[in-house]
Amino acid sequence: MILFFDSHCPLCSMEMRHLLAHDKGHRVQLVDLHSEEFESAYPEIDKHEAMQTLHGRLESGEMVYGLDATHAAWSRVGKHRWLAVLRLPLIRGLANLGYRLFARHRSRISFLLTGRSRCHIGDGLCGIDDSPPK
């Protein structure tokens, strides 16, 4: 599975580092929306839309978004099984609304929780190393 994420968001980057730490089978590939290669490697992904809502591409090629992408990624690494509850029909709508609110205000929420609203190169807060172990 491929996850397209905003590396300039402190909370997003923390979540991606946490995900990678549990991905012993290398089942999830992270793609930084701000990388130089993003637009040429993934021209079919609209960067503006991906900045608004987490995008994921399953092994089948199917695209998943928001909490569906989050649930799919964590399922692949065998953690956070409780996220499946957020996909149940009666809860799904409210959970998606909560996700959209978080996504829209992630800079402010990041500032409240980390003291930074955006990552800066070299600040050590947001670096993601998704290279395979040697």
ROTI-70504 format. One record per atom (N, C-alpha, C, O): x, y, z; residue number from 1; residue in one letter; atom name. Coordinates in nm, 4 decimals. Last residue first. Layout:
N
px py pz n res atom
X Y Z NUM A CA;
...
This chain:
134
px py pz n res atom
1.9251 -0.1836 0.6500 134 K N;
2.0425 -0.2440 0.5848 134 K CA;
2.0820 -0.3721 0.6511 134 K C;
2.1785 -0.4361 0.6093 134 K O;
1.5735 -0.1214 0.5902 133 P N;
1.6877 -0.1429 0.6791 133 P CA;
1.8014 -0.2124 0.6061 133 P C;
1.7791 -0.2898 0.5130 133 P O;
1.4618 0.1057 0.3327 132 P N;
1.4661 -0.0266 0.3932 132 P CA;
1.5869 -0.0415 0.4843 132 P C;
1.6914 0.0185 0.4591 132 P O;
1.3546 0.4390 0.4157 131 S N;
1.4436 0.3498 0.3425 131 S CA;
1.4465 0.2136 0.4115 131 S C;
1.4350 0.2056 0.5339 131 S O;
1.2059 0.6315 0.5281 130 D N;
1.1338 0.5111 0.4887 130 D CA;
1.2220 0.4170 0.4063 130 D C;
1.1727 0.3281 0.3369 130 D O;
1.2258 0.8557 0.7608 129 D N;
1.3218 0.7711 0.6884 129 D CA;
1.2500 0.6419 0.6547 129 D C;
1.2345 0.5539 0.7394 129 D O;
1.1288 1.1787 0.8037 128 I N;
1.0794 1.0431 0.7832 128 I CA;
1.1856 0.9678 0.7067 128 I C;
1.2300 1.0113 0.6004 128 I O;
1.1330 1.4539 1.0249 127 G N;
1.2033 1.3695 0.9292 127 G CA;
1.1457 1.2293 0.9246 127 G C;
1.1174 1.1687 1.0280 127 G O;
1.0179 1.6333 1.2064 126 C N;
0.9354 1.5709 1.1029 126 C CA;
1.0087 1.4819 1.0051 126 C C;
0.9477 1.4377 0.9078 126 C O;
1.1920 1.7349 1.3946 125 L N;
1.0570 1.6983 1.4354 125 L CA;
0.9878 1.6108 1.3325 125 L C;
0.9080 1.5239 1.3677 125 L O;
1.4342 1.8305 1.3089 124 G N;
1.4318 1.7018 1.3763 124 G CA;
1.2938 1.6541 1.4163 124 G C;
1.2797 1.5429 1.4672 124 G O;
1.4732 2.0540 1.1615 123 D N;
1.4317 2.0750 1.3001 123 D CA;
1.4184 1.9441 1.3782 123 D C;
1.3944 1.9458 1.4990 123 D O;
1.5448 2.0295 0.8934 122 G N;
1.6503 2.0230 0.9937 122 G CA;
1.6049 2.0411 1.1368 122 G C;
1.6885 2.0436 1.2271 122 G O;
1.2865 2.2243 0.7687 121 I N;
1.3999 2.1370 0.7366 121 I CA;
1.5041 2.1454 0.8475 121 I C;
1.5452 2.2537 0.8891 121 I O;
1.0013 2.2339 0.9726 120 H N;
1.1059 2.3076 0.9033 120 H CA;
1.2231 2.2128 0.8821 120 H C;
1.2543 2.1310 0.9686 120 H O;
0.6489 2.1917 0.9910 119 C N;
0.7848 2.1422 1.0062 119 C CA;
0.8801 2.2288 0.9260 119 C C;
0.8431 2.2885 0.8249 119 C O;
0.4038 2.3896 1.1599 118 R N;
0.4639 2.3359 1.0375 118 R CA;
0.6039 2.2867 1.0701 118 R C;
0.6682 2.3337 1.1640 118 R O;
0.3389 2.4514 1.4158 117 S N;
0.2285 2.4311 1.3223 117 S CA;
0.2768 2.3717 1.1911 117 S C;
0.1988 2.3100 1.1185 117 S O;
0.4561 2.3441 1.7294 116 R N;
0.4891 2.3819 1.5914 116 R CA;
0.3686 2.3561 1.5022 116 R C;
0.3042 2.2517 1.5120 116 R O;
0.3778 2.2429 1.9661 115 G N;
0.4427 2.3738 1.9704 115 G CA;
0.4845 2.4225 1.8328 115 G C;
0.5423 2.5305 1.8202 115 G O;
0.2320 2.0134 1.9706 114 T N;
0.3769 2.0006 1.9536 114 T CA;
0.4513 2.1332 1.9675 114 T C;
0.5739 2.1352 1.9793 114 T O;
-0.0382 2.0766 2.0173 113 L N;
0.0178 1.9534 2.0728 113 L CA;
0.1698 1.9440 2.0666 113 L C;
0.2307 1.8745 2.1479 113 L O;
-0.0873 2.3225 1.8932 112 L N;
-0.1317 2.3012 2.0310 112 L CA;
-0.0626 2.1808 2.0956 112 L C;
-0.0322 2.1830 2.2149 112 L O;
0.0162 2.2709 1.6374 111 F N;
0.0759 2.3749 1.7211 111 F CA;
0.0390 2.3532 1.8681 111 F C;
0.1241 2.3643 1.9565 111 F O;
-0.1623 2.0741 1.5503 110 S N;
-0.0198 2.0419 1.5654 110 S CA;
0.0477 2.1434 1.6566 110 S C;
0.1272 2.1066 1.7430 110 S O;
-0.3918 2.2302 1.5340 109 I N;
-0.3873 2.1199 1.6300 109 I CA;
-0.2427 2.0789 1.6551 109 I C;
-0.2048 2.0519 1.7691 109 I O;
-0.3170 2.4002 1.3238 108 R N;
-0.3480 2.4556 1.4566 108 R CA;
-0.3386 2.3477 1.5643 108 R C;
-0.2842 2.3711 1.6723 108 R O;
-0.2815 2.2096 1.1207 107 S N;
-0.1721 2.3001 1.1586 107 S CA;
-0.1952 2.3579 1.2972 107 S C;
-0.1031 2.3638 1.3786 107 S O;
-0.5306 2.0809 1.0969 106 R N;
-0.4155 2.0066 1.1483 106 R CA;
-0.2982 2.0952 1.1863 106 R C;
-0.2219 2.0597 1.2761 106 R O;
-0.7855 2.1521 1.0146 105 H N;
-0.7215 2.2334 1.1198 105 H CA;
-0.5939 2.1688 1.1746 105 H C;
-0.5533 2.1986 1.2869 105 H O;
-0.8600 1.9660 0.8239 104 R N;
-0.8706 2.1082 0.7919 104 R CA;
-0.7907 2.1949 0.8902 104 R C;
-0.7355 2.2983 0.8524 104 R O;
-0.8256 1.7270 0.9651 103 A N;
-0.7456 1.7542 0.8454 103 A CA;
-0.7457 1.9032 0.8120 103 A C;
-0.6421 1.9592 0.7760 103 A O;
-1.0229 1.7516 1.1699 102 F N;
-0.8809 1.7422 1.2027 102 F CA;
-0.7959 1.7832 1.0822 102 F C;
-0.7046 1.8648 1.0955 102 F O;
-1.2535 1.7564 1.0078 101 L N;
-1.2224 1.8702 1.0943 101 L CA;
-1.0742 1.8698 1.1334 101 L C;
-1.0082 1.9736 1.1307 101 L O;
-1.2331 1.5017 0.8909 100 R N;
-1.2304 1.6222 0.8057 100 R CA;
-1.1985 1.7470 0.8874 100 R C;
-1.1246 1.8339 0.8413 100 R O;
-1.2564 1.3400 1.1230 99 Y N;
-1.1339 1.3395 1.0430 99 Y CA;
-1.1238 1.4654 0.9582 99 Y C;
-1.0185 1.5291 0.9536 99 Y O;
-1.5202 1.4003 1.1996 98 G N;
-1.4079 1.4312 1.2893 98 G CA;
-1.2761 1.4355 1.2135 98 G C;
-1.1935 1.5238 1.2367 98 G O;
-1.6507 1.2926 0.9753 97 L N;
-1.6637 1.4354 1.0059 97 L CA;
-1.5487 1.4794 1.0974 97 L C;
-1.4874 1.5837 1.0748 97 L O;
-1.5831 1.0233 1.0085 96 N N;
-1.5363 1.0953 0.8901 96 N CA;
-1.5449 1.2457 0.9104 96 N C;
-1.4559 1.3191 0.8675 96 N O;
-1.7204 0.9710 1.2475 95 A N;
-1.5745 0.9579 1.2440 95 A CA;
-1.5173 1.0332 1.1241 95 A C;
-1.4144 1.0997 1.1362 95 A O;
-1.9841 1.0063 1.1614 94 L N;
-1.9282 1.0947 1.2650 94 L CA;
-1.7757 1.0904 1.2648 94 L C;
-1.7098 1.1933 1.2800 94 L O;
-1.9968 0.7953 0.9693 93 G N;
-2.0262 0.9349 0.9343 93 G CA;
-1.9662 1.0332 1.0336 93 G C;
-1.9046 1.1322 0.9942 93 G O;
-1.9304 0.5547 1.1222 92 R N;
-1.8522 0.6021 1.0077 92 R CA;
-1.8732 0.7514 0.9763 92 R C;
-1.7760 0.8249 0.9587 92 R O;
-2.1118 0.4559 1.2995 91 I N;
-2.0066 0.5434 1.3517 91 I CA;
-1.9330 0.6146 1.2388 91 I C;
-1.8792 0.7235 1.2588 91 I O;
-2.2819 0.2901 1.1608 90 L N;
-2.3398 0.3891 1.2510 90 L CA;
-2.2382 0.4916 1.3013 90 L C;
-2.2757 0.6019 1.3411 90 L O;
-2.0970 0.1224 1.0047 89 P N;
-2.1946 0.2148 0.9444 89 P CA;
-2.2488 0.3231 1.0378 89 P C;
-2.2603 0.4384 0.9962 89 P O;
-1.7532 0.1230 1.1039 88 L N;
-1.8875 0.0669 1.1168 88 L CA;
-1.9909 0.1691 1.0704 88 L C;
-1.9747 0.2888 1.0938 88 L O;
-1.5100 0.2418 1.1137 87 R N;
-1.5613 0.2117 0.9796 87 R CA;
-1.6987 0.1480 0.9839 87 R C;
-1.7566 0.1208 0.8787 87 R O;
-1.4305 0.2568 1.3711 86 L N;
-1.4617 0.3835 1.3047 86 L CA;
-1.5160 0.3644 1.1629 86 L C;
-1.5622 0.4597 1.1000 86 L O;
-1.3602 -0.0043 1.4247 85 V N;
-1.4842 0.0470 1.4832 85 V CA;
-1.5271 0.1754 1.4113 85 V C;
-1.6464 0.1997 1.3930 85 V O;
-1.1088 -0.0228 1.3184 84 A N;
-1.2186 -0.0861 1.2446 84 A CA;
-1.3542 -0.0379 1.2968 84 A C;
-1.4514 -0.0316 1.2216 84 A O;
-0.9353 0.0748 1.5068 83 L N;
-0.9789 0.1660 1.4015 83 L CA;
-1.0944 0.1090 1.3192 83 L C;
-1.1695 0.1844 1.2572 83 L O;
-0.8514 -0.1340 1.6632 82 W N;
-0.9696 -0.0614 1.7082 82 W CA;
-1.0203 0.0367 1.6014 82 W C;
-1.1364 0.0773 1.6057 82 W O;
-0.6058 -0.2146 1.5702 81 R N;
-0.7241 -0.2850 1.5186 81 R CA;
-0.8540 -0.2135 1.5569 81 R C;
-0.9558 -0.2308 1.4899 81 R O;
-0.3395 -0.1173 1.5847 80 H N;
-0.4566 -0.0284 1.5947 80 H CA;
-0.5821 -0.0913 1.5348 80 H C;
-0.6546 -0.0277 1.4582 80 H O;
-0.1567 -0.3362 1.3591 79 K N;
-0.1730 -0.2549 1.4810 79 K CA;
-0.3008 -0.1720 1.4714 79 K C;
-0.3611 -0.1588 1.3649 79 K O;
-0.0701 -0.4616 1.1256 78 G N;
-0.1222 -0.5410 1.2367 78 G CA;
-0.1384 -0.4658 1.3668 78 G C;
-0.1343 -0.5260 1.4742 78 G O;
-0.0054 -0.3325 0.8988 77 V N;
0.1052 -0.3540 0.9930 77 V CA;
0.0583 -0.4274 1.1195 77 V C;
0.1381 -0.4522 1.2100 77 V O;
-0.2494 -0.3242 0.7705 76 R N;
-0.1387 -0.3934 0.7052 76 R CA;
-0.0216 -0.4187 0.7994 76 R C;
0.0529 -0.5152 0.7819 76 R O;
-0.3985 -0.1641 0.9387 75 S N;
-0.4332 -0.3053 0.9258 75 S CA;
-0.3180 -0.3837 0.8652 75 S C;
-0.2923 -0.4974 0.9048 75 S O;
-0.2854 0.0846 0.8926 74 W N;
-0.2620 0.0214 1.0221 74 W CA;
-0.2996 -0.1265 1.0194 74 W C;
-0.2388 -0.2065 1.0905 74 W O;
-0.3824 0.1224 0.6249 73 A N;
-0.2392 0.1218 0.6563 73 A CA;
-0.2117 0.0496 0.7876 73 A C;
-0.1245 -0.0371 0.7936 73 A O;
-0.6638 0.1152 0.6544 72 A N;
-0.5954 0.0198 0.5658 72 A CA;
-0.4470 0.0095 0.6005 72 A C;
-0.3920 -0.1006 0.6049 72 A O;
-0.7069 0.3342 0.8263 71 H N;
-0.7422 0.1985 0.8688 71 H CA;
-0.6686 0.0943 0.7850 71 H C;
-0.6170 -0.0038 0.8387 71 H O;
-0.6206 0.5428 0.6574 70 T N;
-0.5581 0.5198 0.7876 70 T CA;
-0.5830 0.3765 0.8343 70 T C;
-0.4907 0.3069 0.8766 70 T O;
-0.8039 0.5186 0.4478 69 A N;
-0.6600 0.5033 0.4218 69 A CA;
-0.5852 0.4733 0.5513 69 A C;
-0.4966 0.3879 0.5539 69 A O;
-1.0388 0.5711 0.5867 68 D N;
-1.0257 0.4427 0.5164 68 D CA;
-0.8782 0.4156 0.4864 68 D C;
-0.8326 0.3019 0.4982 68 D O;
-0.9988 0.8299 0.6736 67 L N;
-0.9905 0.7224 0.7719 67 L CA;
-0.9848 0.5845 0.7070 67 L C;
-0.9313 0.4907 0.7662 67 L O;
-0.8833 0.9390 0.3609 66 G N;
-0.9141 0.9720 0.4989 66 G CA;
-0.8958 0.8547 0.5928 66 G C;
-0.7921 0.7883 0.5926 66 G O;
-0.9339 0.6906 0.1003 65 Y N;
-0.9137 0.8270 0.1477 65 Y CA;
-0.9459 0.8400 0.2964 65 Y C;
-1.0248 0.7629 0.3511 65 Y O;
-0.8063 0.4830 -0.1611 64 V N;
-0.8826 0.4991 -0.0374 64 V CA;
-0.8424 0.6330 0.0231 64 V C;
-0.7320 0.6825 0.0003 64 V O;
-0.8040 0.3404 -0.4859 63 M N;
-0.7702 0.4521 -0.3988 63 M CA;
-0.8626 0.4516 -0.2778 63 M C;
-0.9819 0.4236 -0.2896 63 M O;
-0.6813 0.0349 -0.6179 62 E N;
-0.7943 0.1118 -0.5659 62 E CA;
-0.7438 0.2229 -0.4734 62 E C;
-0.6528 0.2019 -0.3932 62 E O;
-0.4680 -0.1215 -0.6699 61 G N;
-0.4772 0.0030 -0.7455 61 G CA;
-0.5923 0.0911 -0.6993 61 G C;
-0.6004 0.2081 -0.7366 61 G O;
-0.4272 -0.3349 -0.5095 60 S N;
-0.5137 -0.3575 -0.6261 60 S CA;
-0.5203 -0.2357 -0.7181 60 S C;
-0.5712 -0.2441 -0.8299 60 S O;
-0.2906 -0.2255 -0.2971 59 E N;
-0.2163 -0.3097 -0.3892 59 E CA;
-0.2944 -0.3355 -0.5178 59 E C;
-0.2346 -0.3558 -0.6235 59 E O;
-0.4196 0.1100 -0.2626 58 L N;
-0.4073 -0.0299 -0.2239 58 L CA;
-0.3310 -0.1062 -0.3313 58 L C;
-0.3101 -0.0566 -0.4421 58 L O;
-0.3192 0.4252 -0.1846 57 R N;
-0.3435 0.3354 -0.2985 57 R CA;
-0.3165 0.1927 -0.2517 57 R C;
-0.2065 0.1593 -0.2077 57 R O;
-0.4535 0.7037 -0.0096 56 G N;
-0.3804 0.5785 -0.0105 56 G CA;
-0.4151 0.4990 -0.1350 56 G C;
-0.5276 0.5053 -0.1844 56 G O;
-0.4542 1.0328 0.1208 55 H N;
-0.4802 0.9426 0.0087 55 H CA;
-0.3950 0.8171 0.0253 55 H C;
-0.2799 0.8236 0.0684 55 H O;
-0.5995 1.2584 0.3440 54 L N;
-0.5011 1.1521 0.3258 54 L CA;
-0.5451 1.0597 0.2134 54 L C;
-0.6592 1.0137 0.2108 54 L O;
-0.7005 1.5685 0.2196 53 T N;
-0.7435 1.4388 0.2722 53 T CA;
-0.6360 1.3353 0.2435 53 T C;
-0.5869 1.3259 0.1310 53 T O;
-0.5601 1.7919 0.1332 52 Q N;
-0.6831 1.8107 0.2103 52 Q CA;
-0.7259 1.6834 0.2827 52 Q C;
-0.7804 1.6890 0.3929 52 Q O;
-0.3539 1.7011 -0.0174 51 M N;
-0.3199 1.7843 0.0982 51 M CA;
-0.4420 1.8048 0.1881 51 M C;
-0.4271 1.8325 0.3071 51 M O;
-0.4907 1.5795 -0.2206 50 A N;
-0.4175 1.4935 -0.1275 50 A CA;
-0.3736 1.5713 -0.0030 50 A C;
-0.3580 1.5132 0.1044 50 A O;
-0.5818 1.8053 -0.3585 49 E N;
-0.6780 1.7166 -0.2927 49 E CA;
-0.6098 1.6289 -0.1878 49 E C;
-0.6642 1.6065 -0.0797 49 E O;
-0.3305 1.9024 -0.4465 48 H N;
-0.4189 1.9870 -0.3651 48 H CA;
-0.5203 1.9003 -0.2888 48 H C;
-0.5417 1.9200 -0.1691 48 H O;
-0.2338 1.6889 -0.6041 47 K N;
-0.1650 1.7271 -0.4800 47 K CA;
-0.2551 1.8100 -0.3894 47 K C;
-0.2558 1.7898 -0.2680 47 K O;
-0.3893 1.4266 -0.7459 46 D N;
-0.4018 1.5716 -0.7352 46 D CA;
-0.3441 1.6150 -0.5999 46 D C;
-0.3988 1.5819 -0.4947 46 D O;
-0.2334 1.1730 -0.9118 45 I N;
-0.2743 1.2164 -0.7774 45 I CA;
-0.2744 1.3690 -0.7745 45 I C;
-0.1715 1.4324 -0.7979 45 I O;
-0.1249 1.1231 -1.1573 44 E N;
-0.2679 1.0991 -1.1419 44 E CA;
-0.3215 1.1430 -1.0055 44 E C;
-0.4430 1.1494 -0.9864 44 E O;
0.1494 1.1515 -1.1382 43 P N;
0.0729 1.2602 -1.2005 43 P CA;
-0.0781 1.2446 -1.1846 43 P C;
-0.1518 1.3425 -1.1971 43 P O;
0.3734 1.0486 -0.9700 42 Y N;
0.2311 1.0222 -0.9458 42 Y CA;
0.1447 1.1331 -1.0066 42 Y C;
0.0736 1.2020 -0.9334 42 Y O;
0.6243 1.1318 -1.0543 41 A N;
0.6033 0.9890 -1.0276 41 A CA;
0.4550 0.9533 -1.0147 41 A C;
0.4154 0.8408 -1.0449 41 A O;
0.5996 1.4076 -1.0761 40 S N;
0.6359 1.3301 -1.1955 40 S CA;
0.6093 1.1808 -1.1757 40 S C;
0.5752 1.1111 -1.2712 40 S O;
0.5219 1.4809 -0.8141 39 E N;
0.4361 1.5134 -0.9285 39 E CA;
0.4716 1.4340 -1.0534 39 E C;
0.3824 1.3965 -1.1294 39 E O;
0.7400 1.3710 -0.6446 38 F N;
0.5979 1.3379 -0.6333 38 F CA;
0.5194 1.3612 -0.7617 38 F C;
0.4563 1.2685 -0.8126 38 F O;
1.0054 1.4441 -0.6449 37 E N;
0.9640 1.3403 -0.7390 37 E CA;
0.8133 1.3180 -0.7429 37 E C;
0.7632 1.2530 -0.8347 37 E O;
1.0380 1.6229 -0.4392 36 E N;
1.0619 1.6694 -0.5758 36 E CA;
1.0083 1.5716 -0.6789 36 E C;
0.9699 1.6119 -0.7887 36 E O;
0.7783 1.6044 -0.1899 35 S N;
0.9041 1.5585 -0.2500 35 S CA;
0.9141 1.6072 -0.3939 35 S C;
0.8135 1.6297 -0.4612 35 S O;
0.5416 1.6628 -0.0718 34 H N;
0.6316 1.7755 -0.0979 34 H CA;
0.7627 1.7329 -0.1635 34 H C;
0.8488 1.8169 -0.1897 34 H O;
0.4145 1.4279 -0.0177 33 L N;
0.3525 1.5157 -0.1169 33 L CA;
0.4423 1.6331 -0.1547 33 L C;
0.4215 1.6962 -0.2584 33 L O;
0.5930 1.1382 0.0199 32 D N;
0.5828 1.2759 0.0676 32 D CA;
0.5262 1.3629 -0.0445 32 D C;
0.5835 1.3703 -0.1531 32 D O;
0.4806 0.8240 0.0617 31 V N;
0.5196 0.9186 -0.0416 31 V CA;
0.4891 1.0582 0.0110 31 V C;
0.3747 1.0912 0.0424 31 V O;
0.5557 0.5095 0.2042 30 L N;
0.5160 0.6486 0.2230 30 L CA;
0.5673 0.7336 0.1084 30 L C;
0.6809 0.7185 0.0634 30 L O;
0.4259 0.1882 0.1916 29 Q N;
0.5247 0.2797 0.1346 29 Q CA;
0.4714 0.4213 0.1532 29 Q C;
0.3558 0.4495 0.1216 29 Q O;
0.3797 -0.0951 0.3864 28 V N;
0.3317 0.0400 0.3556 28 V CA;
0.4486 0.1230 0.3033 28 V C;
0.5558 0.1269 0.3635 28 V O;
0.5031 -0.3286 0.4444 27 R N;
0.3756 -0.3375 0.3727 27 R CA;
0.3221 -0.2022 0.3312 27 R C;
0.2296 -0.1938 0.2503 27 R O;
0.7325 -0.4275 0.5805 26 H N;
0.7419 -0.3280 0.4725 26 H CA;
0.6190 -0.3339 0.3816 26 H C;
0.6300 -0.3430 0.2594 26 H O;
0.7070 -0.5777 0.8049 25 G N;
0.7005 -0.6474 0.6769 25 G CA;
0.7077 -0.5549 0.5566 25 G C;
0.6907 -0.5992 0.4430 25 G O;
0.7077 -0.3960 1.0144 24 K N;
0.8199 -0.4901 1.0035 24 K CA;
0.8231 -0.5623 0.8690 24 K C;
0.9298 -0.6038 0.8236 24 K O;
0.5933 -0.1306 1.0948 23 D N;
0.5821 -0.1965 0.9636 23 D CA;
0.7009 -0.2887 0.9382 23 D C;
0.7840 -0.2624 0.8512 23 D O;
0.6245 0.0209 1.3172 22 H N;
0.5517 -0.1048 1.3326 22 H CA;
0.5458 -0.1862 1.2034 22 H C;
0.4979 -0.2996 1.2040 22 H O;
0.7546 0.2423 1.2225 21 A N;
0.8182 0.1675 1.3314 21 A CA;
0.7521 0.0311 1.3512 21 A C;
0.8167 -0.0634 1.3968 21 A O;
0.5675 0.3476 1.0433 20 L N;
0.6871 0.2805 0.9917 20 L CA;
0.7562 0.1962 1.0985 20 L C;
0.8106 0.0901 1.0680 20 L O;
0.3870 0.4611 1.2310 19 L N;
0.3443 0.3551 1.1395 19 L CA;
0.4650 0.2763 1.0886 19 L C;
0.4647 0.1532 1.0906 19 L O;
0.5525 0.6591 1.3409 18 H N;
0.4957 0.5553 1.4266 18 H CA;
0.4522 0.4353 1.3421 18 H C;
0.4783 0.3207 1.3788 18 H O;
0.5942 0.8170 1.1169 17 R N;
0.7089 0.7533 1.1833 17 R CA;
0.6622 0.6376 1.2705 17 R C;
0.7245 0.5315 1.2734 17 R O;
0.3274 0.8974 1.0746 16 M N;
0.3950 0.8169 0.9722 16 M CA;
0.5191 0.7478 1.0302 16 M C;
0.5465 0.6325 0.9967 16 M O;
0.2805 1.0499 1.3041 15 E N;
0.1999 0.9307 1.2783 15 E CA;
0.2688 0.8389 1.1771 15 E C;
0.2681 0.7169 1.1928 15 E O;
0.4650 1.2558 1.2622 14 M N;
0.4782 1.1704 1.3804 14 M CA;
0.4011 1.0392 1.3599 14 M C;
0.4500 0.9315 1.3939 14 M O;
0.3552 1.3690 1.0311 13 S N;
0.4868 1.3069 1.0256 13 S CA;
0.5107 1.2152 1.1446 13 S C;
0.5703 1.1085 1.1298 13 S O;
0.1164 1.4698 1.1373 12 C N;
0.1130 1.3722 1.0279 12 C CA;
0.2455 1.2970 1.0213 12 C C;
0.2472 1.1747 1.0073 12 C O;
0.2104 1.6543 1.3228 11 L N;
0.1357 1.5373 1.3692 11 L CA;
0.1305 1.4283 1.2625 11 L C;
0.1390 1.3095 1.2934 11 L O;
0.3495 1.8426 1.1482 10 P N;
0.4160 1.7701 1.2569 10 P CA;
0.3412 1.6449 1.3030 10 P C;
0.4028 1.5398 1.3205 10 P O;
0.3461 1.8638 0.8061 9 C N;
0.2557 1.8601 0.9217 9 C CA;
0.3220 1.7793 1.0337 9 C C;
0.3481 1.6603 1.0163 9 C O;
0.5041 1.8238 0.5936 8 H N;
0.5202 1.9518 0.6629 8 H CA;
0.4311 1.9616 0.7861 8 H C;
0.4405 2.0581 0.8621 8 H O;
0.4355 1.5921 0.4692 7 S N;
0.5514 1.5874 0.5586 7 S CA;
0.5744 1.7188 0.6324 7 S C;
0.6559 1.7243 0.7245 7 S O;
0.1454 1.4568 0.4039 6 D N;
0.1986 1.5924 0.4158 6 D CA;
0.3126 1.5919 0.5179 6 D C;
0.2885 1.5914 0.6386 6 D O;
0.1384 1.1539 0.1997 5 F N;
0.1189 1.2323 0.3218 5 F CA;
0.1887 1.3678 0.3153 5 F C;
0.2779 1.3904 0.2335 5 F O;
0.0110 0.8712 0.0670 4 F N;
0.0593 1.0024 0.0247 4 F CA;
0.0326 1.0987 0.1399 4 F C;
-0.0830 1.1230 0.1746 4 F O;
0.0896 0.5353 0.0909 3 L N;
0.0236 0.6478 0.1566 3 L CA;
0.0907 0.7756 0.1103 3 L C;
0.2133 0.7869 0.1138 3 L O;
0.0420 0.2273 -0.0686 2 I N;
0.1123 0.3546 -0.0720 2 I CA;
0.0279 0.4584 0.0007 2 I C;
-0.0922 0.4690 -0.0244 2 I O;
0.0838 -0.1169 0.0000 1 M N;
0.0000 0.0000 0.0000 1 M CA;
0.0887 0.1236 0.0000 1 M C;
0.1960 0.1249 0.0603 1 M O;
